[in-house]
Each structure stands twice: as structure tokens, then as C-alpha cells.
């Protein structure tokens, strides 16, 4: 599994999202995602959306995934 493949899988379910995925070992990943689709959703709901996008890859090809999810407004306020 590569960061690029993970990014592509997330993009399918979250079109228009700004996604950055990193990994040092190919099994532990960090993803930073900004999406308008997260608006009005709790952090838990946002993370579930990402996990749904990755489906059966979680726990198999992806051993661990650290997520940071934000709406565009949250991203703007943070910067």
C-alpha cells in the first residue's frame, strides 16, 4: 500500500477534498484531509467517512492510520 493509493481511494468518496497522506514504512500512515463534506459532522463521523472510503484495506493493507480532518472553514480559522 502506498500513500498515493490511499489518497486515490479517499478522493473517490470525498471528491474535491484536499488530501495529504504520508508514511515511512508502508503500513503506518498519516492523513490530513480538508473537505466540505465534513461540514456539520462530528470528528467521529468525519473519521468514519474516511474509514468507509478505505473499506477492507483497513486492518489488512493499512495497519494504522492517523487522521486529521477539517472543514475548509476550520482549516481557514487554524491558519
N, CA, C and O atoms as a GROMACS GRO file, in nm:
protein
  316
    1UNK      N    1   0.084  -0.117   0.000
    1UNK     CA    2   0.000   0.000   0.000
    1UNK      C    3   0.089   0.124   0.000
    1UNK      O    4   0.191   0.130   0.069
    2UNK      N    5   0.049   0.222  -0.078
    2UNK     CA    6   0.126   0.346  -0.086
    2UNK      C    7   0.037   0.465  -0.046
    2UNK      O    8  -0.086   0.456  -0.053
    3UNK      N    9   0.098   0.575  -0.006
    3UNK     CA   10   0.019   0.694   0.023
    3UNK      C   11  -0.066   0.739  -0.096
    3UNK      O   12  -0.177   0.788  -0.079
    4UNK      N   13  -0.013   0.723  -0.216
    4UNK     CA   14  -0.085   0.764  -0.335
    4UNK      C   15  -0.213   0.683  -0.354
    4UNK      O   16  -0.317   0.739  -0.390
    5UNK      N   17  -0.207   0.553  -0.331
    5UNK     CA   18  -0.326   0.468  -0.345
    5UNK      C   19  -0.429   0.507  -0.240
    5UNK      O   20  -0.548   0.516  -0.271
    6UNK      N   21  -0.385   0.528  -0.117
    6UNK     CA   22  -0.478   0.569  -0.011
    6UNK      C   23  -0.544   0.701  -0.049
    6UNK      O   24  -0.665   0.716  -0.033
    7UNK      N   25  -0.467   0.795  -0.099
    7UNK     CA   26  -0.522   0.924  -0.140
    7UNK      C   27  -0.628   0.904  -0.248
    7UNK      O   28  -0.734   0.966  -0.242
    8UNK      N   29  -0.600   0.820  -0.346
    8UNK     CA   30  -0.696   0.795  -0.454
    8UNK      C   31  -0.825   0.734  -0.401
    8UNK      O   32  -0.934   0.772  -0.444
    9UNK      N   33  -0.815   0.638  -0.308
    9UNK     CA   34  -0.933   0.575  -0.251
    9UNK      C   35  -1.019   0.677  -0.175
    9UNK      O   36  -1.142   0.674  -0.183
   10UNK      N   37  -0.954   0.766  -0.102
   10UNK     CA   38  -1.028   0.868  -0.028
   10UNK      C   39  -1.093   0.967  -0.125
   10UNK      O   40  -1.206   1.009  -0.103
   11UNK      N   41  -1.021   1.006  -0.230
   11UNK     CA   42  -1.073   1.101  -0.328
   11UNK      C   43  -1.201   1.051  -0.394
   11UNK      O   44  -1.288   1.131  -0.429
   12UNK      N   45  -1.213   0.920  -0.412
   12UNK     CA   46  -1.334   0.864  -0.474
   12UNK      C   47  -1.457   0.894  -0.389
   12UNK      O   48  -1.562   0.930  -0.442
   13UNK      N   49  -1.443   0.879  -0.257
   13UNK     CA   50  -1.557   0.900  -0.165
   13UNK      C   51  -1.571   1.046  -0.121
   13UNK      O   52  -1.679   1.088  -0.079
   14UNK      N   53  -1.464   1.121  -0.129
   14UNK     CA   54  -1.466   1.261  -0.086
   14UNK      C   55  -1.416   1.350  -0.200
   14UNK      O   56  -1.310   1.413  -0.188
   15UNK      N   57  -1.491   1.356  -0.311
   15UNK     CA   58  -1.444   1.435  -0.425
   15UNK      C   59  -1.426   1.582  -0.387
   15UNK      O   60  -1.506   1.640  -0.313
   16UNK      N   61  -1.320   1.640  -0.439
   16UNK     CA   62  -1.290   1.780  -0.412
   16UNK      C   63  -1.213   1.805  -0.284
   16UNK      O   64  -1.177   1.918  -0.254
   17UNK      N   65  -1.187   1.699  -0.208
   17UNK     CA   66  -1.112   1.713  -0.082
   17UNK      C   67  -0.965   1.743  -0.110
   17UNK      O   68  -0.910   1.699  -0.210
   18UNK      N   69  -0.905   1.817  -0.019
   18UNK     CA   70  -0.760   1.839  -0.022
   18UNK      C   71  -0.701   1.733   0.070
   18UNK      O   72  -0.728   1.733   0.191
   19UNK      N   73  -0.622   1.642   0.015
   19UNK     CA   74  -0.575   1.524   0.089
   19UNK      C   75  -0.424   1.513   0.081
   19UNK      O   76  -0.364   1.525  -0.025
   20UNK      N   77  -0.364   1.490   0.197
   20UNK     CA   78  -0.220   1.465   0.204
   20UNK      C   79  -0.202   1.337   0.287
   20UNK      O   80  -0.251   1.329   0.400
   21UNK      N   81  -0.134   1.238   0.231
   21UNK     CA   82  -0.110   1.111   0.302
   21UNK      C   83   0.040   1.086   0.305
   21UNK      O   84   0.109   1.100   0.204
   22UNK      N   85   0.091   1.047   0.423
   22UNK     CA   86   0.234   1.020   0.440
   22UNK      C   87   0.254   0.886   0.509
   22UNK      O   88   0.168   0.840   0.584
   23UNK      N   89   0.369   0.825   0.483
   23UNK     CA   90   0.407   0.701   0.551
   23UNK      C   91   0.557   0.684   0.542
   23UNK      O   92   0.619   0.719   0.442
   24UNK      N   93   0.614   0.630   0.649
   24UNK     CA   94   0.757   0.599   0.646
   24UNK      C   95   0.782   0.452   0.619
   24UNK      O   96   0.890   0.414   0.573
   25UNK      N   97   0.683   0.367   0.649
   25UNK     CA   98   0.706   0.223   0.639
   25UNK      C   99   0.607   0.146   0.551
   25UNK      O  100   0.621   0.025   0.535
   26UNK      N  101   0.508   0.213   0.493
   26UNK     CA  102   0.414   0.146   0.405
   26UNK      C  103   0.302   0.071   0.476
   26UNK      O  104   0.221   0.006   0.410
   27UNK      N  105   0.297   0.077   0.609
   27UNK     CA  106   0.186   0.014   0.683
   27UNK      C  107   0.125   0.111   0.783
   27UNK      O  108   0.007   0.097   0.819
   28UNK      N  109   0.202   0.208   0.829
   28UNK     CA  110   0.153   0.311   0.922
   28UNK      C  111   0.145   0.442   0.844
   28UNK      O  112   0.243   0.487   0.785
   29UNK      N  113   0.025   0.503   0.844
   29UNK     CA  114   0.001   0.620   0.761
   29UNK      C  115  -0.055   0.735   0.842
   29UNK      O  116  -0.119   0.715   0.946
   30UNK      N  117  -0.030   0.857   0.793
   30UNK     CA  118  -0.089   0.979   0.846
   30UNK      C  119  -0.163   1.046   0.730
   30UNK      O  120  -0.108   1.061   0.621
   31UNK      N  121  -0.287   1.086   0.756
   31UNK     CA  122  -0.364   1.154   0.651
   31UNK      C  123  -0.418   1.286   0.706
   31UNK      O  124  -0.470   1.292   0.818
   32UNK      N  125  -0.406   1.390   0.627
   32UNK     CA  126  -0.460   1.522   0.657
   32UNK      C  127  -0.561   1.552   0.547
   32UNK      O  128  -0.525   1.555   0.429
   33UNK      N  129  -0.688   1.573   0.585
   33UNK     CA  130  -0.793   1.586   0.485
   33UNK      C  131  -0.880   1.707   0.517
   33UNK      O  132  -0.929   1.722   0.629
   34UNK      N  133  -0.898   1.792   0.417
   34UNK     CA  134  -0.987   1.907   0.429
   34UNK      C  135  -1.098   1.885   0.326
   34UNK      O  136  -1.071   1.874   0.206
   35UNK      N  137  -1.224   1.879   0.375
   35UNK     CA  138  -1.335   1.854   0.284
   35UNK      C  139  -1.460   1.928   0.329
   35UNK      O  140  -1.492   1.931   0.448
   36UNK      N  141  -1.529   1.985   0.235
   36UNK     CA  142  -1.658   2.049   0.262
   36UNK      C  143  -1.760   1.945   0.309
   36UNK      O  144  -1.854   1.979   0.381
   37UNK      N  145  -1.742   1.819   0.268
   37UNK     CA  146  -1.834   1.712   0.308
   37UNK      C  147  -1.830   1.685   0.459
   37UNK      O  148  -1.919   1.618   0.512
   38UNK      N  149  -1.729   1.736   0.528
   38UNK     CA  150  -1.720   1.719   0.672
   38UNK      C  151  -1.806   1.821   0.748
   38UNK      O  152  -1.826   1.808   0.869
   39UNK      N  153  -1.855   1.922   0.679
   39UNK     CA  154  -1.933   2.027   0.744
   39UNK      C  155  -2.055   1.968   0.814
   39UNK      O  156  -2.128   1.886   0.758
   40UNK      N  157  -2.075   2.012   0.939
   40UNK     CA  158  -2.189   1.967   1.017
   40UNK      C  159  -2.174   1.829   1.078
   40UNK      O  160  -2.268   1.777   1.140
   41UNK      N  161  -2.057   1.768   1.060
   41UNK     CA  162  -2.033   1.633   1.112
   41UNK      C  163  -1.933   1.639   1.229
   41UNK      O  164  -1.844   1.724   1.231
   42UNK      N  165  -1.950   1.549   1.324
   42UNK     CA  166  -1.854   1.539   1.434
   42UNK      C  167  -1.723   1.480   1.383
   42UNK      O  168  -1.718   1.425   1.273
   43UNK      N  169  -1.618   1.492   1.462
   43UNK     CA  170  -1.490   1.434   1.422
   43UNK      C  171  -1.505   1.284   1.403
   43UNK      O  172  -1.447   1.228   1.309
   44UNK      N  173  -1.580   1.217   1.489
   44UNK     CA  174  -1.602   1.073   1.475
   44UNK      C  175  -1.671   1.041   1.343
   44UNK      O  176  -1.634   0.945   1.275
   45UNK      N  177  -1.771   1.117   1.306
   45UNK     CA  178  -1.840   1.096   1.179
   45UNK      C  179  -1.747   1.121   1.060
   45UNK      O  180  -1.752   1.049   0.961
   46UNK      N  181  -1.663   1.222   1.072
   46UNK     CA  182  -1.566   1.251   0.966
   46UNK      C  183  -1.470   1.134   0.948
   46UNK      O  184  -1.443   1.092   0.835
   47UNK      N  185  -1.419   1.081   1.058
   47UNK     CA  186  -1.324   0.971   1.052
   47UNK      C  187  -1.392   0.846   0.995
   47UNK      O  188  -1.330   0.770   0.920
   48UNK      N  189  -1.516   0.824   1.031
   48UNK     CA  190  -1.590   0.710   0.976
   48UNK      C  191  -1.603   0.721   0.825
   48UNK      O  192  -1.596   0.620   0.754
   49UNK      N  193  -1.623   0.842   0.776
   49UNK     CA  194  -1.632   0.863   0.631
   49UNK      C  195  -1.503   0.819   0.562
   49UNK      O  196  -1.505   0.758   0.456
   50UNK      N  197  -1.390   0.852   0.625
   50UNK     CA  198  -1.261   0.814   0.567
   50UNK      C  199  -1.243   0.662   0.574
   50UNK      O  200  -1.199   0.600   0.477
   51UNK      N  201  -1.275   0.603   0.688
   51UNK     CA  202  -1.262   0.458   0.702
   51UNK      C  203  -1.350   0.384   0.602
   51UNK      O  204  -1.310   0.282   0.548
   52UNK      N  205  -1.470   0.435   0.578
   52UNK     CA  206  -1.560   0.376   0.478
   52UNK      C  207  -1.498   0.382   0.339
   52UNK      O  208  -1.513   0.289   0.260
   53UNK      N  209  -1.429   0.492   0.310
   53UNK     CA  210  -1.363   0.507   0.180
   53UNK      C  211  -1.254   0.402   0.161
   53UNK      O  212  -1.228   0.357   0.050
   54UNK      N  213  -1.190   0.362   0.271
   54UNK     CA  214  -1.080   0.266   0.263
   54UNK      C  215  -1.127   0.122   0.275
   54UNK      O  216  -1.054   0.029   0.240
   55UNK      N  217  -1.247   0.102   0.324
   55UNK     CA  218  -1.310  -0.030   0.329
   55UNK      C  219  -1.222  -0.138   0.389
   55UNK      O  220  -1.165  -0.121   0.497
   56UNK      N  221  -1.211  -0.248   0.318
   56UNK     CA  222  -1.140  -0.367   0.368
   56UNK      C  223  -0.988  -0.348   0.374
   56UNK      O  224  -0.918  -0.434   0.427
   57UNK      N  225  -0.938  -0.238   0.320
   57UNK     CA  226  -0.793  -0.211   0.327
   57UNK      C  227  -0.749  -0.186   0.472
   57UNK      O  228  -0.635  -0.214   0.509
   58UNK      N  229  -0.842  -0.131   0.553
   58UNK     CA  230  -0.811  -0.104   0.693
   58UNK      C  231  -0.792  -0.235   0.767
   58UNK      O  232  -0.874  -0.326   0.756
   59UNK      N  233  -0.683  -0.244   0.843
   59UNK     CA  234  -0.655  -0.365   0.919
   59UNK      C  235  -0.584  -0.472   0.839
   59UNK      O  236  -0.530  -0.567   0.896
   60UNK      N  237  -0.582  -0.458   0.708
   60UNK     CA  238  -0.510  -0.554   0.623
   60UNK      C  239  -0.389  -0.485   0.561
   60UNK      O  240  -0.277  -0.500   0.609
   61UNK      N  241  -0.414  -0.409   0.455
   61UNK     CA  242  -0.304  -0.338   0.389
   61UNK      C  243  -0.260  -0.215   0.468
   61UNK      O  244  -0.145  -0.173   0.460
   62UNK      N  245  -0.353  -0.158   0.545
   62UNK     CA  246  -0.324  -0.040   0.626
   62UNK      C  247  -0.330  -0.083   0.772
   62UNK      O  248  -0.438  -0.105   0.826
   63UNK      N  249  -0.215  -0.095   0.834
   63UNK     CA  250  -0.210  -0.140   0.973
   63UNK      C  251  -0.258  -0.031   1.069
   63UNK      O  252  -0.331  -0.060   1.163
   64UNK      N  253  -0.218   0.093   1.045
   64UNK     CA  254  -0.257   0.204   1.130
   64UNK      C  255  -0.271   0.330   1.047
   64UNK      O  256  -0.195   0.355   0.953
   65UNK      N  257  -0.372   0.411   1.084
   65UNK     CA  258  -0.396   0.535   1.013
   65UNK      C  259  -0.429   0.645   1.114
   65UNK      O  260  -0.527   0.635   1.188
   66UNK      N  261  -0.347   0.748   1.116
   66UNK     CA  262  -0.370   0.864   1.200
   66UNK      C  263  -0.438   0.969   1.112
   66UNK      O  264  -0.388   1.004   1.006
   67UNK      N  265  -0.553   1.020   1.158
   67UNK     CA  266  -0.630   1.114   1.077
   67UNK      C  267  -0.637   1.252   1.141
   67UNK      O  268  -0.649   1.266   1.263
   68UNK      N  269  -0.629   1.353   1.056
   68UNK     CA  270  -0.660   1.491   1.092
   68UNK      C  271  -0.759   1.538   0.987
   68UNK      O  272  -0.723   1.553   0.870
   69UNK      N  273  -0.883   1.560   1.028
   69UNK     CA  274  -0.987   1.602   0.933
   69UNK      C  275  -1.039   1.739   0.971
   69UNK      O  276  -1.060   1.768   1.089
   70UNK      N  277  -1.061   1.822   0.870
   70UNK     CA  278  -1.109   1.958   0.891
   70UNK      C  279  -1.204   1.998   0.780
   70UNK      O  280  -1.194   1.948   0.667
   71UNK      N  281  -1.297   2.087   0.812
   71UNK     CA  282  -1.376   2.152   0.708
   71UNK      C  283  -1.290   2.266   0.651
   71UNK      O  284  -1.193   2.306   0.715
   72UNK      N  285  -1.323   2.318   0.534
   72UNK     CA  286  -1.246   2.432   0.483
   72UNK      C  287  -1.246   2.552   0.580
   72UNK      O  288  -1.146   2.622   0.593
   73UNK      N  289  -1.359   2.575   0.647
   73UNK     CA  290  -1.366   2.686   0.743
   73UNK      C  291  -1.274   2.661   0.862
   73UNK      O  292  -1.206   2.753   0.907
   74UNK      N  293  -1.272   2.539   0.913
   74UNK     CA  294  -1.182   2.506   1.024
   74UNK      C  295  -1.037   2.525   0.982
   74UNK      O  296  -0.955   2.576   1.059
   75UNK      N  297  -1.005   2.484   0.860
   75UNK     CA  298  -0.868   2.498   0.809
   75UNK      C  299  -0.832   2.647   0.799
   75UNK      O  300  -0.723   2.688   0.837
   76UNK      N  301  -0.926   2.726   0.747
   76UNK     CA  302  -0.903   2.870   0.733
   76UNK      C  303  -0.881   2.934   0.869
   76UNK      O  304  -0.792   3.018   0.885
   77UNK      N  305  -0.962   2.897   0.968
   77UNK     CA  306  -0.950   2.953   1.102
   77UNK      C  307  -0.820   2.913   1.170
   77UNK      O  308  -0.765   2.990   1.248
   78UNK      N  309  -0.770   2.793   1.139
   78UNK     CA  310  -0.647   2.743   1.201
   78UNK      C  311  -0.523   2.810   1.140
   78UNK      O  312  -0.417   2.814   1.203
   79UNK      N  313  -0.537   2.862   1.021
   79UNK     CA  314  -0.423   2.923   0.954
   79UNK      C  315  -0.444   3.070   0.948
   79UNK      O  316  -0.360   3.142   0.896
   0.00000   0.00000   0.00000
